[in-house]
Amino acid sequence: YDQRIEVHGAAGLLRAQNVLEDTVEVGNAAGFRRAPTMNFFLERYERAYLAEMAHFVAAVTAGTPLSSTITDGLQAQLMADAATLSLAEGQPITI
């Protein structure tokens, strides 16, 4: 259930971390501890799913375009393919 991802580019990076049960982190002589990752994906992504469904219903009701397009899906696939190739070749891949 590890959904961390980092995308590095020439102008910076984009990072998404795991969704935790709470935001408390404790540091003491034993080290640092924080809450575990939420166990079930519907809990972790509830707000995202609700926002996606609300946007879809609003767009269909109003007859407006969706904010994501087929190009967005293609770009995600190109990034995944480049990451796979980078792993296989052991070097960065330019997209």
Buried (B, 14 or more C-beta within 10 A) or exposed (E): EEEEEEEEEEEEEEEEEBBBEEEEEEEEEEEEEBBEBBEEEEEBBEEEEEEBEEBEEEEEEEEEEEEEEEEEEEEEEEBEEBBEEEEEEEEEBEE
